[in-house]
Structure formats: structure tokens, C-alpha cells
Amino acid sequence: MYIMSFIALVVTFGMLALAGGGPSQDFVAAEKVTHFTKLSRYAFISYYPDSESIKTWTCLLCKDPSLSGTTNIITTESKDNSTRGYVAVNPALKTIIVSIRGSASVEDFVANLNILQRPLAVPDAPSNALVHAGFSDRWQLLRPSVTAALNSALKLYPKFSAAFVGHSLGAAVDLAVSLQIPASRVHIVNMGQPRVGNKEFGLYVNSRGFAQVSRIVNYNDIVPHYPPRAAGYQQQSTEYWLNREGRLVNCKDNEGEDINCSNTVRDFSIPNHFVYFGIAIPVF
């Protein structure tokens, strides 16, 4: 189901891409790569179908030494159980982790295909900032449980920052979640994030003053190029790109659609959406 859905996406937007300039050779420091790898594990953990293994932090990825000490785990689910995530705390990083699961249910895939745009439901957002209707609907379903868990963690750890991490649909939804708390405390690190809104939405996200807004693309992963720009969509900054050799590089910012990274690729891949930093999503 997962693979067939993404094949449908390929047909939908006809393998559209931008191309411009040569690929970046501005390599990211090893320390930052290690940090992004750690956060990708947090993002992929939300895919485990057994929520109890997340609550007790006993899932396979949970046991990775880089995530030791993670505590205060609260799973977050929609009332219809069609989408979920979790909130946790990493005291060593002085960070609250907010992770939303990517596509895993029929409802998720239906939402992916609803590319109509609607105004962003944030009080100070400009009226011309538009977002993907399907992604917005998934956030509204999760809003009660995520908001409660996040507020609880913020109350317990008032000086901690908040890291919003997600993969695929989960990346799109956690971007919406991040708009709910003071920007200076927010770090957004997403893997394989689709385009979430129009150009004005991307500019609004980058004007909020977040501590960090990073989206990572695994070489020719197809999903960051969906929905197509022809439908009025544009990525937000800042892209980091895992190139053909698997090395992470900095990208030349072009209001989100960077000209020397993933937009230099024409042969898109579905399998490369499932693996980031050598870590595969647990269920697909």
C-alpha cells in the first residue's frame, strides 16, 4: 500500500523537478551529521505500530545508545486512531522531542493526495499563506493529544528547547505543530518532508525566528518534490542534502527551492524515501 501510493504520486506530478547549477560540495561538519542522525532515530520511532514499546522505550531504535536517558514519553493519538506520534524528553540535550508518524494508514494516504490549499490557521499568519489541506486535516486530528502532551512537558521543563522531528507526512504535520509555541525555543529537523504550502507559507515559517529550521533530503528521494510547484507549492528553507555518495552538504538558499542540491536531480527514487542516514523506517 505504501509503495503503491507513492507510485501514484509519481504519476500525479509527472516526475517534475528543477535543475540549476552544479551539486553542492559544501560538506556539513561531522558533529552536525551525528546530531541529525540522532534526531532521525527519534523521527522513525513514531512508526512502530506497538505504542507500548514506545511508551516503555523498548523498541529496537529506542535502545540505540545515542538515545539513552530519554524519559517522560507520552504517546499521542487521534481519536480515530488513524494517526499518532509521541512527546519525550532528552535531559542530556535539554530538549523536548515532538515526533509525528509518517504515512501508515489509509487515511494518511488519502490526506497526502488532497493537495487543495487553504489559509494557515495561525492568528498572526498572513492571509495569503496557504497550506496543504490534507496535511492540515491530519494536524487537526492530532491537535488535542499533542497539545496536551507538549504543554505538560513544557511545564515540567520550562527552560528546555523543543525539537520537532518527523519524516514524510509526519514532517509536514510537525511543521504545523511547531507554529504553536514561542519560536525562539523551537528546532525543526525533518527528513523527506513534502512541500507543505505555497511560497508565502514558506516565507512565513522562515520569518518566525525559529532557532533552527532544517529539512534533510536523501539524494533523489521523490517526496520532497511533491506536491508539484505547478500546483502552487514551494519548500521552505533550509535544505541539507545527502548527495549521491551519502555525504551531507549545505545548500545554497533560494527561498526553499535550493538550486545546487536535490533540485539538481532528475531521476527520482521511491526507495530512497525509506532510508535516512542508513536508518530504515521500522514499518512500511
Secondary structure, 3 states (H helix, E strand, C coil): CHHHHHHHHHHHHCCCCCCCCCCCCCECCHHHHHHHHHHHHHHHHCCCCCHHHHHCCCCCHHHCHHHCCCEEEEEEECCCCCCEEEEEEECCCCEEEEEECCCCCHHHHHHHHCCCEEECCCCCCCCCCEEEHHHHHHHHHHHHHHHHHHHHHHHHCCCCEEEEEEECHHHHHHHHHHCCCCHHHEEEEEECCCCCECHHHHHHHHHCCCCEEEEEEECCECHHHCCCHHHCCECCCCEEEECCCCCEEECCCCCCCCCCCHHHCCCCECHHHCEECCEECCCC
